């Protein structure tokens, strides 16, 4: 039995994701100087994902 093409994971990790995890957003904001340690992590401003 073969695997359906939509279920294959090989090469899928190289694709650009349009949703970031909270820690990824904090890293981007910290690099831009828009987040400082001790600030709350809820209600973060939107960011663009880095390729």
Phi and psi in degrees as GROMACS dihedral restraints (atoms count N, CA, C in turn):
[ dihedral_restraints ]
;  ai    aj    ak    al  type     phi  dphi    fc
    3     4     5     6     1   -94.8    20    10
    4     5     6     7     1   163.5    20    10
    6     7     8     9     1   -93.7    20    10
    7     8     9    10     1   134.1    20    10
    9    10    11    12     1   -63.6    20    10
   10    11    12    13     1   138.9    20    10
   12    13    14    15     1   -56.8    20    10
   13    14    15    16     1   -29.6    20    10
   15    16    17    18     1   -73.3    20    10
   16    17    18    19     1   -14.0    20    10
   18    19    20    21     1   -96.7    20    10
   19    20    21    22     1    -5.7    20    10
   21    22    23    24     1   -73.4    20    10
   22    23    24    25     1   140.3    20    10
   24    25    26    27     1  -107.6    20    10
   25    26    27    28     1   -11.2    20    10
   27    28    29    30     1   -65.0    20    10
   28    29    30    31     1   123.7    20    10
   30    31    32    33     1    86.4    20    10
   31    32    33    34     1   -10.2    20    10
   33    34    35    36     1   -73.9    20    10
   34    35    36    37     1   -21.7    20    10
   36    37    38    39     1   -73.9    20    10
   37    38    39    40     1   -17.8    20    10
   39    40    41    42     1   -83.6    20    10
   40    41    42    43     1    -9.1    20    10
   42    43    44    45     1   -75.7    20    10
   43    44    45    46     1   153.0    20    10
   45    46    47    48     1   -77.6    20    10
   46    47    48    49     1   129.4    20    10
   48    49    50    51     1   -92.7    20    10
   49    50    51    52     1   147.3    20    10
   51    52    53    54     1  -102.5    20    10
   52    53    54    55     1     0.8    20    10
   54    55    56    57     1  -126.8    20    10
   55    56    57    58     1   129.6    20    10
   57    58    59    60     1  -104.0    20    10
   58    59    60    61     1   152.2    20    10
   60    61    62    63     1   -73.4    20    10
   61    62    63    64     1   159.7    20    10
   63    64    65    66     1   -59.7    20    10
   64    65    66    67     1   -42.1    20    10
   66    67    68    69     1   -67.0    20    10
   67    68    69    70     1   -30.0    20    10
   69    70    71    72     1   -69.6    20    10
   70    71    72    73     1   -39.7    20    10
   72    73    74    75     1   -65.4    20    10
   73    74    75    76     1   -40.0    20    10
   75    76    77    78     1   -64.1    20    10
   76    77    78    79     1   -40.1    20    10
   78    79    80    81     1   -62.0    20    10
   79    80    81    82     1   -42.5    20    10
   81    82    83    84     1   -66.8    20    10
   82    83    84    85     1   -44.6    20    10
   84    85    86    87     1   -64.6    20    10
   85    86    87    88     1   -37.9    20    10
   87    88    89    90     1   -65.0    20    10
   88    89    90    91     1   -39.4    20    10
   90    91    92    93     1   -66.1    20    10
   91    92    93    94     1   -32.8    20    10
   93    94    95    96     1   -82.4    20    10
   94    95    96    97     1    -9.0    20    10
   96    97    98    99     1    81.3    20    10
   97    98    99   100     1    16.3    20    10
   99   100   101   102     1   -98.6    20    10
  100   101   102   103     1     1.2    20    10
  102   103   104   105     1  -138.4    20    10
  103   104   105   106     1   132.7    20    10
  105   106   107   108     1  -119.2    20    10
  106   107   108   109     1   151.6    20    10
  108   109   110   111     1   -57.2    20    10
  109   110   111   112     1   138.0    20    10
  111   112   113   114     1    98.2    20    10
  112   113   114   115     1   -13.6    20    10
  114   115   116   117     1   -73.6    20    10
  115   116   117   118     1   160.0    20    10
  117   118   119   120     1   -72.7    20    10
  118   119   120   121     1   153.2    20    10
  120   121   122   123     1  -103.8    20    10
  121   122   123   124     1     3.4    20    10
  123   124   125   126     1   -98.7    20    10
  124   125   126   127     1   143.9    20    10
  126   127   128   129     1    74.1    20    10
  127   128   129   130     1    35.1    20    10
  129   130   131   132     1   -70.1    20    10
  130   131   132   133     1   150.4    20    10
  132   133   134   135     1   -68.8    20    10
  133   134   135   136     1   158.3    20    10
  135   136   137   138     1   -69.1    20    10
  136   137   138   139     1   149.0    20    10
  138   139   140   141     1  -135.8    20    10
  139   140   141   142     1   157.8    20    10
  141   142   143   144     1   -89.6    20    10
  142   143   144   145     1   141.4    20    10
  144   145   146   147     1   -75.3    20    10
  145   146   147   148     1   141.5    20    10
  147   148   149   150     1   -89.6    20    10
  148   149   150   151     1   131.5    20    10
